Amino acid sequence: MKPVKRAQILHLENKAEWLREVQLALSDEHQVYSATSLQQAVKLFQEMEFDLVIADLDLVKDTGEDEQGFRLIDALQAAGILPGNRVIILSGFTHQEERTRRAFRDYDVWDVIPKDKYDPAELKREVAEVIQTPLHYES
């Protein structure tokens, strides 16, 4: 089996327990950078390149639900960063099918993983597959 490249991964998530979960699952094999807001994620993208984005679709703020995961992907597309980066959605919000379909259709999302079905071994396998698959935008 071909060795898995040590990828640079941006994880957009505002809940500490999920930041920890993804770090534990992936940090032995990949470099995982965390952002808890859209502003932090955009700043990190300005400073470095990422092989993969793992994003929660909705980050809850004091004022209620927000769509920063979707807004991050919108901002990356507007900046020309997407296509060219792969996205996995890891979200508790994926139970709403229309949003999940929108994520696949509009954002070129690799996969959507519901948090209630999260399995660290499956996430590792998924990331390895993502990293080893050439982007269809590459020549």
Legacy VTK file of the C-alpha trace (Angstrom):
# vtk DataFile Version 3.0
C-alpha trace
ASCII
DATASET POLYDATA
POINTS 139 float
0.000 0.000 0.000
1.270 3.426 -0.946
2.177 5.560 2.118
-0.286 8.322 2.954
1.004 11.868 2.483
1.152 13.945 5.661
-1.547 16.432 4.752
-2.167 19.957 5.952
-5.775 19.944 7.191
-7.887 22.897 8.284
-10.649 21.977 10.739
-13.390 24.591 11.190
-15.292 23.793 14.379
-16.358 25.762 17.445
-16.842 22.937 19.943
-13.753 21.960 21.914
-14.716 18.277 22.141
-14.898 17.970 18.336
-11.631 19.849 17.878
-10.080 17.275 20.230
-11.758 14.312 18.487
-10.412 15.248 15.066
-6.954 16.062 16.459
-6.820 12.658 18.168
-7.981 10.850 15.049
-5.687 12.562 12.552
-2.693 14.260 14.174
-0.464 11.158 14.194
-0.479 11.116 10.395
-1.390 14.680 9.396
-0.941 18.279 10.505
-4.316 19.549 11.723
-4.912 23.283 12.167
-8.015 24.422 14.006
-10.182 27.452 13.418
-13.188 28.256 15.562
-14.573 30.968 13.297
-14.761 31.951 9.669
-12.367 34.833 10.319
-9.720 32.524 11.793
-10.099 30.073 8.907
-9.706 32.775 6.251
-6.622 34.117 8.066
-5.053 30.639 8.095
-5.771 30.258 4.363
-3.989 33.549 3.749
-0.917 32.216 5.569
-0.676 28.654 4.199
-2.041 26.047 1.813
-4.245 23.158 2.890
-4.864 19.762 1.333
-8.241 19.332 2.976
-10.868 21.329 4.846
-13.032 19.612 7.453
-15.888 21.963 8.295
-18.885 22.031 10.553
-21.731 23.579 8.560
-23.252 25.578 11.372
-21.376 27.187 14.179
-23.605 28.353 17.015
-23.000 31.846 18.304
-24.551 33.656 21.251
-27.211 34.994 18.911
-28.221 31.587 17.556
-27.321 29.457 14.572
-24.875 30.693 12.000
-23.793 29.196 8.677
-20.072 29.843 8.929
-19.183 26.448 7.437
-21.127 27.297 4.288
-19.803 30.855 4.375
-16.217 29.572 4.609
-16.688 27.479 1.499
-18.352 30.443 -0.280
-15.414 32.670 0.691
-12.856 30.104 -0.497
-14.626 29.775 -3.843
-14.809 33.565 -4.240
-11.081 33.830 -3.496
-10.259 31.152 -6.080
-9.088 28.711 -3.392
-11.863 26.297 -4.359
-11.878 24.330 -6.504
-8.466 23.117 -5.572
-9.123 22.080 -2.003
-11.198 19.174 -0.885
-13.905 19.519 1.738
-15.363 17.028 4.196
-18.367 18.192 6.182
-18.399 16.875 9.770
-21.531 18.300 11.258
-24.425 17.635 13.568
-26.551 19.586 11.124
-26.427 16.983 8.350
-29.745 15.481 9.425
-31.445 18.064 7.241
-31.238 16.416 3.853
-31.681 19.558 1.754
-28.623 21.139 3.334
-26.616 17.970 2.777
-27.618 17.865 -0.894
-26.763 21.565 -1.195
-23.317 20.917 0.269
-22.578 18.251 -2.324
-24.049 20.140 -5.256
-22.868 23.675 -4.597
-19.578 23.159 -2.807
-17.893 20.169 -4.429
-17.851 18.396 -1.073
-15.986 15.078 -0.906
-18.234 13.623 1.814
-20.650 14.545 4.576
-20.160 12.794 7.917
-22.931 13.201 10.491
-21.524 13.702 13.984
-23.990 11.177 15.379
-22.368 8.522 13.145
-18.760 9.653 13.682
-16.126 6.920 13.756
-12.472 8.030 14.089
-11.202 5.044 12.084
-13.623 5.870 9.261
-12.503 9.510 9.275
-8.864 8.362 8.995
-9.727 6.110 6.046
-11.695 8.881 4.377
-8.860 11.398 4.791
-6.323 8.896 3.415
-8.533 8.353 0.358
-9.003 12.090 -0.153
-5.272 12.800 0.068
-4.347 10.023 -2.366
-6.977 10.942 -4.977
-5.893 13.517 -7.538
-8.178 16.491 -7.874
-10.227 16.348 -11.052
-9.202 19.984 -11.619
-5.530 19.018 -11.916
-4.074 18.381 -15.347
LINES 1 140
139 0 1 2 3 4 5 6 7 8 9 10 11 12 13 14 15 16 17 18 19 20 21 22 23 24 25 26 27 28 29 30 31 32 33 34 35 36 37 38 39 40 41 42 43 44 45 46 47 48 49 50 51 52 53 54 55 56 57 58 59 60 61 62 63 64 65 66 67 68 69 70 71 72 73 74 75 76 77 78 79 80 81 82 83 84 85 86 87 88 89 90 91 92 93 94 95 96 97 98 99 100 101 102 103 104 105 106 107 108 109 110 111 112 113 114 115 116 117 118 119 120 121 122 123 124 125 126 127 128 129 130 131 132 133 134 135 136 137 138
